Amino acid sequence: MAVEVKELLEAGVHFGHLTRKWDPNMAPYVYMERNGIHIINLYKTAAKIDEAGAALAKIAASGRKILFVATKKQAKDIVAEKAGEINMPYITERWPGGMLTNFVTIRKAVKKMASIDRMKKDGTFMTLSKKERLQVDRLRAKLEKNLGSISDMTRLPGALFVVDIKREHIAIKEAQKLNIPIFAMVDTNSDPRQVDYVIPANDDASKSINKILSHVTSAIAGGLAERKAEKEAKDAPKAEAPKAKAAPAKKAEVAAEEEE
């Protein structure tokens, strides 16, 4: 689905930061200055959304996860909703240090959460004292808040999608260390050189974030649908195989009739 510049304009994607706060490396994406604010070139934004969408669709089609990162107030709920719709992991609370570079430890914390759930199911939880149960419940709630959305992520993600790279600088550094591709909404006050796929956009307004995320998740959903279709196509011949074997028997019957 091609991105319309008009819809980006209506969502306020073009509003950058104050000119005195800008990063000169964003110059190629700035259209003009108006009332002391930089205006982002939406034609470039639309092209970059298409480019990022195509790359993300490929990653999704390969079966790898895309981790969404947005801890700022305006973006949290939008990211949780949009990433949840396509069953992708997301971090909307504080970024856990070592989330990527020390992934083994993070997985242990997720497994701890699963073991508490098992304790509650098999009745072990009720054998604990009241004080111990309270401590375990608090631990479970804390783990759920910070890591609940990544409980299905069993290996490092295939890519990171970030809203506001200045705020999420720790996540950016960890992804860079591990050569994980970084996709991001980049405002005029940030350095786009830190990102592999730049989407120049207003990363402060919820309408702008919602619009960009809608296009991005739609592209990922397309990649997931493509993967599903390929799987079904591979499984189909196996199901039809017995019919193919039955065909020669019919030919033999016809040949016998002709001889008679």
WONORCOR-V185533 format. One record per backbone hydrogen bond with DSSP energy under -0.5 kcal/mol. NH is the residue of the N-H (numbers start at 1). CO is the residue of the C=O. If there is no record, write none. Layout:
# WONORCOR-V185533
{{NH CO} {NH CO}}
This chain:
# WONORCOR-V185533
{{8 4} {9 5} {10 6} {11 7} {12 9} {13 8} {15 12} {16 14} {16 38} {19 36} {21 18} {22 19} {23 188} {24 22} {26 23} {27 24} {29 26} {30 27} {31 39} {32 39} {34 37} {37 34} {38 17} {39 32} {40 14} {40 38} {41 29} {42 40} {44 41} {45 41} {46 42} {47 43} {48 44} {49 45} {50 46} {51 47} {52 48} {53 49} {54 50} {55 51} {56 52} {57 53} {58 54} {59 55} {60 56} {61 57} {62 58} {63 60} {64 59} {67 65} {67 159} {68 66} {68 89} {69 161} {70 91} {75 72} {76 72} {77 73} {79 75} {80 76} {81 77} {82 78} {83 79} {84 80} {85 81} {86 82} {87 84} {88 83} {91 68} {92 90} {97 95} {99 96} {102 98} {103 100} {105 102} {106 102} {107 103} {108 104} {109 105} {110 106} {111 107} {112 108} {113 109} {114 110} {115 111} {116 112} {117 113} {118 114} {119 115} {120 116} {121 117} {122 118} {123 119} {124 119} {125 119} {126 123} {127 124} {128 125} {133 129} {134 130} {135 131} {136 132} {137 133} {138 134} {139 135} {140 136} {141 137} {142 138} {143 139} {144 140} {145 141} {146 142} {147 143} {148 143} {148 144} {150 147} {151 148} {153 150} {154 152} {158 65} {159 65} {160 181} {161 67} {162 160} {162 183} {163 69} {164 162} {164 185} {165 185} {168 164} {169 166} {172 168} {173 169} {174 170} {175 171} {176 172} {177 173} {178 174} {179 176} {180 175} {181 158} {181 179} {183 160} {183 181} {184 197} {185 162} {186 184} {186 199} {187 185} {190 187} {192 190} {194 191} {195 192} {196 182} {197 182} {198 196} {199 184} {200 198} {201 186} {202 13} {203 201} {209 205} {210 206} {211 207} {212 208} {213 209} {214 210} {215 211} {216 212} {217 213} {218 214} {219 215} {220 216} {221 217} {222 218} {223 219} {224 220} {225 221} {226 222} {227 223} {228 224} {229 225} {230 226} {231 227} {232 228} {233 229} {234 230} {235 231} {236 232} {237 233} {238 234} {239 235} {240 236} {241 237} {243 240} {244 240} {245 241} {246 242} {247 243} {247 244} {249 246} {250 246} {250 247} {251 247} {252 248} {253 249} {254 250} {255 251} {256 252} {257 253} {258 254} {259 255} {260 256}}
